[in-house]
Amino acid sequence: STTAHWSVTVADTSFCLGTGASWHAGASADPAVCVSNTSQLGTIQLTHLASEIGEVDYTITNTTTNAVIQAGSDATSVKVGPGDYVVTAATVKQGDGISTASTFNLTIAAAVANCTVSTALVGDPSGSSCDNLTSDTTLLSWVHVEGVEHVSYRIFPAGDPSASTALAAGYTSELPGDYTVVATADDGYTLDVAGDRSSTTAHWGVTVADTSFCLGTGAAWHAGASADPAVCVSSTSQLGTIQLTHLASEIGEVTYTITNSATNAVIQAGSSATSVKVEPGTYVVTAAAVTSDDGISTASTFNLVIDAAAAACGTLSVLAFTGMSSSVGLLGLLLAGGMLFLGLATVFIRLASRRSTNRRSTT
């Protein structure tokens, strides 16, 4: 034949291996974040496999300005401003090669925020107390933090940062006690805490109280309840007494509700009684001010136990005459009766003797 045909593949030899070892290369871009109120930086991540450390260098060039940001470095990451970049990988040793792509075109996206405001105004967190009752929440014990953009919160019991948990903005239920609240600003922001803009974190000590003990907006009244053990009131029943506190100067200002803890039966609902007879068992007593704006200055809930009588109630065998029981009492009664008859017999004998003497004297 006077002609011949061949299929030929043309490759970019920048990807080719050298005559020595072959190494991996790679590069990626992380978008920029604010690092001050006037600047933001992104990150170019450079691949260095653990087994290939020191075998590949990277050169980074800004494609807009042609400025070389990094020339032949083995850095693993480089901070750069938003923009377009070309990253070129090269082997450290002559004769080695790159087994992957060796050129990477990357874009560092600008931060969403414009970084013109770097401070986040943060107010002091607060814990529930009798001084800051609020209608914004029905929680009895809580921590409150302001919802501020670019600020996150955590909370932990005082002295135990290992128990730290995330704290949402607004009111969060917490058990009564002492806590530490930590506010942290997002990258690129600082906190403005009462005019101090020097830090990205702030700490507060917060005490949380149970506001069920707090006063209302009016007068303050006392409450109290105690239990007297049961005594037998018949052969088949026994009753104890719940004593309810009503100071002499506060009569009619506080009412009490009594509930049987075992059955949830309401024994007394909102009464001003000073004492209530109840059977042995466990009870919860709740005090409330009669006037809605008033409050209770002491504890308002009391858990009480009415103990049963020491001995079971039944038909009593005690004899009223002797105060003794059973055969001992009966024996005592018989002995007393015998002595009574003996005494009467002696009297009759003496009387008969005197009459006989008198008759002889008359004769």
BELNOR-V617765 format. One record per backbone hydrogen bond with DSSP energy under -1.0 kcal/mol. NH is the residue of the N-H (numbers start at 1). CO is the residue of the C=O. If there is no record, write none. Layout:
# BELNOR-V617765
NH&CO + NH&CO
This chain:
# BELNOR-V617765
15&12 + 16&13 + 20&95 + 23&97 + 28&45 + 30&43 + 32&109 + 33&41 + 35&39 + 36&39 + 41&33 + 42&80 + 43&30 + 44&78 + 45&28 + 46&76 + 47&26 + 52&49 + 55&52 + 57&90 + 58&73 + 59&88 + 60&70 + 61&86 + 62&67 + 63&84 + 66&62 + 69&60 + 70&60 + 73&58 + 78&44 + 80&42 + 83&108 + 85&106 + 86&61 + 87&104 + 88&59 + 89&102 + 90&57 + 92&55 + 96&93 + 97&21 + 99&23 + 104&87 + 106&85 + 108&83 + 120&190 + 122&192 + 126&144 + 128&142 + 132&129 + 143&172 + 144&126 + 145&170 + 151&148 + 152&184 + 154&182 + 155&165 + 156&180 + 158&178 + 160&157 + 163&160 + 164&161 + 165&155 + 167&153 + 170&145 + 172&143 + 174&141 + 177&208 + 179&206 + 180&156 + 181&204 + 182&154 + 183&202 + 184&152 + 185&200 + 186&150 + 189&186 + 190&118 + 191&199 + 192&120 + 193&196 + 196&193 + 202&183 + 204&181 + 206&179 + 208&177 + 209&128 + 211&140 + 213&210 + 214&211 + 218&293 + 221&295 + 226&243 + 228&241 + 230&307 + 231&239 + 233&237 + 234&237 + 239&231 + 240&278 + 241&228 + 242&276 + 243&226 + 244&274 + 245&224 + 250&247 + 253&250 + 255&288 + 256&271 + 257&286 + 258&268 + 259&284 + 260&265 + 261&282 + 264&260 + 267&258 + 268&258 + 271&256 + 276&242 + 278&240 + 281&306 + 283&304 + 284&259 + 285&302 + 286&257 + 287&300 + 288&255 + 290&253 + 294&291 + 295&219 + 297&221 + 302&285 + 304&283 + 306&281 + 319&324 + 323&319 + 329&325 + 330&326 + 331&327 + 332&328 + 333&329 + 334&330 + 335&331 + 336&332 + 337&333 + 338&334 + 339&335 + 340&336 + 341&337 + 342&338 + 343&339 + 344&340 + 345&341 + 346&342 + 347&343 + 348&344 + 349&345 + 350&346 + 351&347 + 352&348 + 353&349 + 354&350 + 355&351 + 356&352 + 357&353 + 358&354 + 359&355 + 360&356 + 361&357 + 362&358 + 363&359
